[in-house]
Amino acid sequence: MNVGDSEDKLSEIEGNATQVTELTIKDKTFVTYFYQATNTSFIVEKELKTICKISQGKVSGACP
């Protein structure tokens, strides 16, 4: 998975996330998908439905 990939592709390749959280900042909503098996978090900009950040470990947050 890479930054810019679609939310649909994330679901298709990685499957169901261990944990899903949402964060809204200044009218933008970001969804974090955490996968325990790979210890990876993917942050998706909800409106664009694309991955904007990939991090190791359990993190949440927003993209610039």
N, CA, C and O atoms as a GROMACS GRO file, in nm:
protein
  256
    1MET      N    1   0.083  -0.118   0.000
    1MET     CA    2   0.000   0.000   0.000
    1MET      C    3   0.088   0.125   0.000
    1MET      O    4   0.196   0.127   0.059
    2ASN      N    5   0.039   0.229  -0.068
    2ASN     CA    6   0.115   0.354  -0.079
    2ASN      C    7   0.025   0.473  -0.055
    2ASN      O    8  -0.097   0.464  -0.069
    3VAL      N    9   0.085   0.584  -0.017
    3VAL     CA   10   0.011   0.709  -0.006
    3VAL      C   11  -0.051   0.738  -0.142
    3VAL      O   12   0.015   0.726  -0.244
    4GLY      N   13  -0.177   0.776  -0.142
    4GLY     CA   14  -0.249   0.804  -0.267
    4GLY      C   15  -0.337   0.690  -0.312
    4GLY      O   16  -0.425   0.708  -0.396
    5ASP      N   17  -0.313   0.568  -0.258
    5ASP     CA   18  -0.399   0.454  -0.291
    5ASP      C   19  -0.538   0.477  -0.233
    5ASP      O   20  -0.555   0.551  -0.136
    6SER      N   21  -0.638   0.414  -0.294
    6SER     CA   22  -0.776   0.434  -0.252
    6SER      C   23  -0.811   0.356  -0.125
    6SER      O   24  -0.749   0.256  -0.092
    7GLU      N   25  -0.912   0.406  -0.056
    7GLU     CA   26  -0.964   0.339   0.063
    7GLU      C   27  -1.017   0.200   0.026
    7GLU      O   28  -1.002   0.106   0.104
    8ASP      N   29  -1.077   0.188  -0.092
    8ASP     CA   30  -1.128   0.059  -0.138
    8ASP      C   31  -1.015  -0.041  -0.156
    8ASP      O   32  -1.028  -0.158  -0.119
    9LYS      N   33  -0.903   0.004  -0.213
    9LYS     CA   34  -0.788  -0.084  -0.234
    9LYS      C   35  -0.731  -0.130  -0.100
    9LYS      O   36  -0.691  -0.245  -0.085
   10LEU      N   37  -0.729  -0.040  -0.002
   10LEU     CA   38  -0.682  -0.074   0.132
   10LEU      C   39  -0.765  -0.187   0.189
   10LEU      O   40  -0.711  -0.285   0.241
   11SER      N   41  -0.894  -0.174   0.180
   11SER     CA   42  -0.985  -0.276   0.232
   11SER      C   43  -0.969  -0.408   0.158
   11SER      O   44  -0.970  -0.516   0.218
   12GLU      N   45  -0.953  -0.398   0.027
   12GLU     CA   46  -0.940  -0.518  -0.058
   12GLU      C   47  -0.811  -0.595  -0.027
   12GLU      O   48  -0.812  -0.718  -0.020
   13ILE      N   49  -0.701  -0.523  -0.008
   13ILE     CA   50  -0.571  -0.587   0.011
   13ILE      C   51  -0.546  -0.624   0.158
   13ILE      O   52  -0.501  -0.734   0.187
   14GLU      N   53  -0.576  -0.533   0.249
   14GLU     CA   54  -0.544  -0.555   0.390
   14GLU      C   55  -0.656  -0.624   0.468
   14GLU      O   56  -0.631  -0.681   0.574
   15GLY      N   57  -0.779  -0.618   0.416
   15GLY     CA   58  -0.892  -0.679   0.486
   15GLY      C   59  -0.949  -0.586   0.592
   15GLY      O   60  -0.935  -0.464   0.584
   16ASN      N   61  -1.013  -0.647   0.691
   16ASN     CA   62  -1.076  -0.569   0.797
   16ASN      C   63  -0.972  -0.521   0.898
   16ASN      O   64  -0.888  -0.597   0.944
   17ALA      N   65  -0.980  -0.393   0.931
   17ALA     CA   66  -0.888  -0.334   1.027
   17ALA      C   67  -0.919  -0.382   1.168
   17ALA      O   68  -1.033  -0.412   1.201
   18THR      N   69  -0.814  -0.387   1.252
   18THR     CA   70  -0.830  -0.422   1.392
   18THR      C   71  -0.906  -0.311   1.465
   18THR      O   72  -0.990  -0.338   1.550
   19GLN      N   73  -0.875  -0.186   1.429
   19GLN     CA   74  -0.939  -0.071   1.492
   19GLN      C   75  -0.955   0.041   1.390
   19GLN      O   76  -0.866   0.065   1.308
   20VAL      N   77  -1.071   0.109   1.395
   20VAL     CA   78  -1.098   0.222   1.305
   20VAL      C   79  -1.138   0.341   1.392
   20VAL      O   80  -1.228   0.331   1.476
   21THR      N   81  -1.071   0.455   1.370
   21THR     CA   82  -1.106   0.576   1.444
   21THR      C   83  -1.121   0.693   1.347
   21THR      O   84  -1.057   0.696   1.242
   22GLU      N   85  -1.206   0.789   1.386
   22GLU     CA   86  -1.226   0.909   1.305
   22GLU      C   87  -1.184   1.031   1.383
   22GLU      O   88  -1.202   1.038   1.505
   23LEU      N   89  -1.129   1.129   1.312
   23LEU     CA   90  -1.088   1.255   1.372
   23LEU      C   91  -1.126   1.367   1.275
   23LEU      O   92  -1.092   1.360   1.157
   24THR      N   93  -1.195   1.469   1.325
   24THR     CA   94  -1.232   1.583   1.240
   24THR      C   95  -1.158   1.707   1.288
   24THR      O   96  -1.163   1.743   1.406
   25ILE      N   97  -1.088   1.771   1.194
   25ILE     CA   98  -1.014   1.893   1.223
   25ILE      C   99  -1.046   1.993   1.113
   25ILE      O  100  -1.025   1.967   0.995
   26LYS      N  101  -1.097   2.109   1.153
   26LYS     CA  102  -1.127   2.218   1.058
   26LYS      C  103  -1.207   2.167   0.939
   26LYS      O  104  -1.168   2.188   0.824
   27ASP      N  105  -1.318   2.100   0.966
   27ASP     CA  106  -1.411   2.051   0.863
   27ASP      C  107  -1.354   1.940   0.774
   27ASP      O  108  -1.416   1.904   0.674
   28LYS      N  109  -1.239   1.886   0.809
   28LYS     CA  110  -1.185   1.772   0.735
   28LYS      C  111  -1.187   1.651   0.828
   28LYS      O  112  -1.149   1.661   0.945
   29THR      N  113  -1.233   1.538   0.776
   29THR     CA  114  -1.239   1.417   0.857
   29THR      C  115  -1.136   1.316   0.807
   29THR      O  116  -1.124   1.292   0.686
   30PHE      N  117  -1.063   1.259   0.901
   30PHE     CA  118  -0.961   1.159   0.871
   30PHE      C  119  -0.999   1.030   0.942
   30PHE      O  120  -1.039   1.032   1.059
   31VAL      N  121  -0.985   0.919   0.872
   31VAL     CA  122  -1.016   0.788   0.929
   31VAL      C  123  -0.885   0.710   0.938
   31VAL      O  124  -0.812   0.698   0.839
   32THR      N  125  -0.855   0.659   1.057
   32THR     CA  126  -0.735   0.578   1.077
   32THR      C  127  -0.773   0.431   1.085
   32THR      O  128  -0.857   0.392   1.165
   33TYR      N  129  -0.710   0.351   1.001
   33TYR     CA  130  -0.729   0.206   1.001
   33TYR      C  131  -0.602   0.145   1.057
   33TYR      O  132  -0.495   0.159   0.999
   34PHE      N  133  -0.613   0.077   1.171
   34PHE     CA  134  -0.498   0.011   1.232
   34PHE      C  135  -0.510  -0.140   1.211
   34PHE      O  136  -0.614  -0.200   1.237
   35TYR      N  137  -0.400  -0.200   1.163
   35TYR     CA  138  -0.393  -0.344   1.140
   35TYR      C  139  -0.290  -0.403   1.235
   35TYR      O  140  -0.170  -0.381   1.220
   36GLN      N  141  -0.338  -0.478   1.334
   36GLN     CA  142  -0.249  -0.534   1.436
   36GLN      C  143  -0.150  -0.635   1.378
   36GLN      O  144  -0.035  -0.641   1.421
   37ALA      N  145  -0.194  -0.713   1.281
   37ALA     CA  146  -0.108  -0.818   1.223
   37ALA      C  147   0.020  -0.760   1.164
   37ALA      O  148   0.125  -0.824   1.170
   38THR      N  149   0.012  -0.641   1.105
   38THR     CA  150   0.130  -0.579   1.045
   38THR      C  151   0.179  -0.459   1.126
   38THR      O  152   0.277  -0.395   1.090
   39ASN      N  153   0.108  -0.428   1.238
   39ASN     CA  154   0.142  -0.314   1.322
   39ASN      C  155   0.154  -0.186   1.241
   39ASN      O  156   0.249  -0.109   1.256
   40THR      N  157   0.054  -0.164   1.154
   40THR     CA  158   0.057  -0.050   1.063
   40THR      C  159  -0.074   0.027   1.071
   40THR      O  160  -0.182  -0.031   1.080
   41SER      N  161  -0.062   0.160   1.067
   41SER     CA  162  -0.179   0.247   1.063
   41SER      C  163  -0.182   0.321   0.930
   41SER      O  164  -0.081   0.372   0.882
   42PHE      N  165  -0.301   0.324   0.870
   42PHE     CA  166  -0.322   0.397   0.745
   42PHE      C  167  -0.422   0.508   0.774
   42PHE      O  168  -0.532   0.482   0.824
   43ILE      N  169  -0.386   0.632   0.743
   43ILE     CA  170  -0.477   0.745   0.762
   43ILE      C  171  -0.534   0.784   0.627
   43ILE      O  172  -0.460   0.808   0.532
   44VAL      N  173  -0.668   0.788   0.620
   44VAL     CA  174  -0.739   0.818   0.496
   44VAL      C  175  -0.814   0.949   0.511
   44VAL      O  176  -0.883   0.971   0.611
   45GLU      N  177  -0.800   1.038   0.412
   45GLU     CA  178  -0.882   1.158   0.410
   45GLU      C  179  -1.020   1.118   0.360
   45GLU      O  180  -1.036   1.076   0.245
   46LYS      N  181  -1.120   1.130   0.447
   46LYS     CA  182  -1.252   1.073   0.421
   46LYS      C  183  -1.316   1.127   0.294
   46LYS      O  184  -1.375   1.051   0.217
   47GLU      N  185  -1.306   1.257   0.271
   47GLU     CA  186  -1.369   1.318   0.153
   47GLU      C  187  -1.308   1.267   0.023
   47GLU      O  188  -1.380   1.240  -0.074
   48LEU      N  189  -1.176   1.254   0.019
   48LEU     CA  190  -1.106   1.209  -0.102
   48LEU      C  191  -1.100   1.057  -0.113
   48LEU      O  192  -1.080   1.003  -0.222
   49LYS      N  193  -1.117   0.989   0.002
   49LYS     CA  194  -1.112   0.842   0.008
   49LYS      C  195  -0.978   0.788  -0.040
   49LYS      O  196  -0.972   0.685  -0.109
   50THR      N  197  -0.871   0.858  -0.003
   50THR     CA  198  -0.736   0.812  -0.038
   50THR      C  199  -0.648   0.813   0.086
   50THR      O  200  -0.668   0.892   0.178
   51ILE      N  201  -0.548   0.724   0.085
   51ILE     CA  202  -0.452   0.718   0.194
   51ILE      C  203  -0.362   0.841   0.188
   51ILE      O  204  -0.306   0.872   0.083
   52CYS      N  205  -0.350   0.911   0.301
   52CYS     CA  206  -0.264   1.030   0.302
   52CYS      C  207  -0.144   1.013   0.394
   52CYS      O  208  -0.053   1.096   0.394
   53LYS      N  209  -0.143   0.905   0.475
   53LYS     CA  210  -0.028   0.882   0.563
   53LYS      C  211  -0.026   0.735   0.604
   53LYS      O  212  -0.131   0.675   0.628
   54ILE      N  213   0.094   0.679   0.613
   54ILE     CA  214   0.112   0.541   0.658
   54ILE      C  215   0.217   0.544   0.769
   54ILE      O  216   0.325   0.601   0.752
   55SER      N  217   0.186   0.482   0.882
   55SER     CA  218   0.277   0.484   0.996
   55SER      C  219   0.290   0.345   1.056
   55SER      O  220   0.196   0.266   1.053
   56GLN      N  221   0.407   0.316   1.112
   56GLN     CA  222   0.425   0.194   1.188
   56GLN      C  223   0.368   0.217   1.328
   56GLN      O  224   0.382   0.326   1.384
   57GLY      N  225   0.303   0.116   1.382
   57GLY     CA  226   0.248   0.127   1.515
   57GLY      C  227   0.106   0.179   1.512
   57GLY      O  228   0.049   0.208   1.407
   58LYS      N  229   0.050   0.189   1.631
   58LYS     CA  230  -0.088   0.232   1.648
   58LYS      C  231  -0.092   0.382   1.666
   58LYS      O  232  -0.064   0.432   1.775
   59VAL      N  233  -0.125   0.453   1.563
   59VAL     CA  234  -0.132   0.599   1.568
   59VAL      C  235  -0.267   0.643   1.510
   59VAL      O  236  -0.335   0.567   1.442
   60SER      N  237  -0.302   0.766   1.539
   60SER     CA  238  -0.418   0.827   1.474
   60SER      C  239  -0.382   0.970   1.449
   60SER      O  240  -0.280   1.019   1.499
   61GLY      N  241  -0.462   1.038   1.372
   61GLY     CA  242  -0.430   1.178   1.346
   61GLY      C  243  -0.482   1.224   1.213
   61GLY      O  244  -0.580   1.173   1.159
   62ALA      N  245  -0.413   1.323   1.162
   62ALA     CA  246  -0.455   1.389   1.039
   62ALA      C  247  -0.336   1.403   0.946
   62ALA      O  248  -0.221   1.377   0.983
   63CYS      N  249  -0.366   1.444   0.826
   63CYS     CA  250  -0.260   1.472   0.728
   63CYS      C  251  -0.254   1.621   0.705
   63CYS      O  252  -0.354   1.691   0.721
   64PRO      N  253  -0.138   1.669   0.668
   64PRO     CA  254  -0.123   1.815   0.646
   64PRO      C  255  -0.209   1.863   0.530
   64PRO      O  256  -0.208   1.982   0.498
   0.00000   0.00000   0.00000
